[in-house]
Amino acid sequence: MDRSTSTAGPPPSNKRRNILSPTRIQALNDDIMCSVFSFLDLVHLIRCTAVCKSWSGVIDKSKLLQILCCKQRGFLGGDFDLPTSSERTWKSKLRDLAISQHRSALHTGHVDIYQWKGHSDGIDRCKMKMGLILTGGSGKVLRLWSVERYKCLAEYSLPQTGSLIDFNFDESKVVGLVGNRICLWRRNERRSIFTSQSGQFPKSACMCYVDPEAVVGCEDGRARVFDMYGRKWSRIIKMHTGPITCLSLSDDQLLIGGSSFGHIALSDLSSDQQVATLKTNDFAGLTTLCYNSRSHIVFSGSSSGRASSWDLRMMKQLWEARVSPNIISSIQHMRDDISILAVGGIDGVVRLVDPQNGDFLSNCIIYESSRKLNRLETCNSIVTRKKGLRVSEDARFDLMPRISRPSISCLAVGMQKVVTTHADGYIRVWKFSK
C-alpha cells in the first residue's frame, strides 16, 4: 500500500464511540464545578454538600458557603466570624441557618405544587430520604422517584399474595411488609432478593426499619422483630393489650408504639423491657407517630383529629391540640428539625404547626389554575404545576371544593418542601420559596 495515501488518527469506529459516549460529571475539574456551584443559593448549595465527598470537598475548598453566609449576616443578625470558627461550630451554624430558611419558607413563603399520576391505584404511604420518594399502595408495585426531576428511577414488584402494608428504604435496599411477610430488595434490582415465610405472626398494621432490624406491629399488641442479616424472627415484644397501629424507632434503640386505644408504649429494643406507657386525653386510636431525635420528643396524631407531643426524657406530655376536624393520616417533620411540623389528613389541608406548643403556623390548599410542564417517559405521566394557597384557620374548609383539597393518605417533609400522596394515585410536591 502507498504510504502517501494512508491517513493518520484513530479508526472511524473509535471516533464514533468517542462521539456517542456521554460526558460524566467526573470529567469536570474543580474550577468548572466551582463555577457551576456559584450560581446556587445557600439551601441548594448545602444539599450539594450531601451528594458525595467530591462535591463537598470542592464546596468547602472554594469557601462558597462561607461567602453566602457572610452576605446574610446582616439579615440574620449573625454574631460569629465564619473563617475563624472551628469546623464543629461552622457545621452547627450552617445547620441552624438552613433550618431558619426552611422554617421561614414553610411559614410565609410562596408555594408551588408539582403533581403527577404516580400509580394507577391508590397510594397509601410514602417515604422520603436523600432527595428520593418511595411510594406504594393498593397496587403490586413500589416506585422510587426523584423529588427534583419528578421521574421514576426504579420499580419493585410485590409478591402476588398479600397486600402492601408498610415499607422503608436506605442507601442500598428497600424493605417492605407485604401481608404477613417481610420482603427485601436491593436498590438496583426489581425482583425481591428475599421473602420471609408467611404465617409467622397475626395481622399487622405497621412496620419500622433501622438496619439491621425490621419491627412489625401486630393486632395482638405485640411487636415482632426481624433480623435482616440472620433472615429470621428474633424476638417478640409485648407492648399493648390492643392492636399496634403505628411504630417509630429512636436512634438509641427505643421502640415507640401507638395503639388503637390512644396509648403510647415505650420499650427498650435491646433488652425487650417495657419502659413506660403514655396516655392521651381523648383515648382515640392513634394513626401516626414521628420521633425527633434532636429534641427527644415524639409527636402523635389520632383518628379524632388531635395531635399531641411528649418529651421522652421527662415522660411528660407537652401539649395536646385539635389540629384537624377529621382523621390525621400523617404527622411528620424534617429529620432533626425542631422548628416546624407538617400534618395531613382526610380533609386534604396541609397544616404547618409549631412543634413547641401546637399552634398553627399556616394552612395550605391547592389553587385550581395550572399549566402543563412535561411528560414523564418512565410511567407515561404528565407533570402539572399548580399554585398553593394559604388560608386562615377559621376558614370554612368544608365549603371549599374537594379538588382544592384532595384527601392526604401520607406525607413526608424535606428541605423547603412537603410531599403528599393521595388515594387517587397522585403524588404532589409542595415547594416553598421565600
HELIX and SHEET records of a PDB file:
HELIX    1   1 ARG A    3  THR A    5  5                                   3    
HELIX    2   2 PRO A   12  LEU A   20  1                                   9    
HELIX    3   3 ILE A   25  ALA A   27  5                                   3    
HELIX    4   4 ASP A   30  PHE A   37  1                                   8    
HELIX    5   5 LEU A   42  THR A   49  1                                   8    
HELIX    6   6 LYS A   53  SER A   62  1                                  10    
HELIX    7   7 LEU A   64  LYS A   71  1                                   8    
HELIX    8   8 ARG A   73  LEU A   76  1                                   4    
HELIX    9   9 LEU A   82  THR A   84  5                                   3    
HELIX   10  10 GLU A   87  THR A  108  1                                  22    
HELIX   11  11 PHE A  397  LEU A  399  5                                   3    
HELIX   12  12 ARG A  402  SER A  404  5                                   3    
SHEET    1   A 9 ILE A 328  GLN A 332  0                                        
SHEET    2   A 9 LEU A 341  GLY A 345 -1                                        
SHEET    3   A 9 VAL A 350  VAL A 353 -1                                        
SHEET    4   A 9 PHE A 360  LEU A 376 -1                                        
SHEET    5   A 9 SER A 381  VAL A 391 -1                                        
SHEET    6   A 9 HIS A 110  LYS A 117 -1                                        
SHEET    7   A 9 TYR A 426  SER A 433 -1                                        
SHEET    8   A 9 LYS A 417  HIS A 422 -1                                        
SHEET    9   A 9 ILE A 408  GLY A 414 -1                                        
SHEET    1   B 4 ILE A 123  LYS A 129  0                                        
SHEET    2   B 4 LEU A 132  GLY A 137 -1                                        
SHEET    3   B 4 VAL A 141  SER A 146 -1                                        
SHEET    4   B 4 CYS A 152  SER A 157 -1                                        
SHEET    1   C 4 LEU A 164  PHE A 169  0                                        
SHEET    2   C 4 LYS A 173  VAL A 178 -1                                        
SHEET    3   C 4 ARG A 181  ARG A 186 -1                                        
SHEET    4   C 4 PHE A 194  THR A 195 -1                                        
SHEET    1   D 4 SER A 204  VAL A 210  0                                        
SHEET    2   D 4 GLU A 213  CYS A 218 -1                                        
SHEET    3   D 4 ARG A 222  ASP A 227 -1                                        
SHEET    4   D 4 LYS A 232  LYS A 238 -1                                        
SHEET    1   E 4 ILE A 244  LEU A 249  0                                        
SHEET    2   E 4 LEU A 254  SER A 259 -1                                        
SHEET    3   E 4 HIS A 263  ASP A 268 -1                                        
SHEET    4   E 4 GLN A 273  LYS A 279 -1                                        
SHEET    1   F 4 LEU A 286  ASN A 292  0                                        
SHEET    2   F 4 ILE A 297  SER A 302 -1                                        
SHEET    3   F 4 ARG A 306  ASP A 311 -1                                        
SHEET    4   F 4 LYS A 316  ARG A 322 -1                                        
END                                                                             
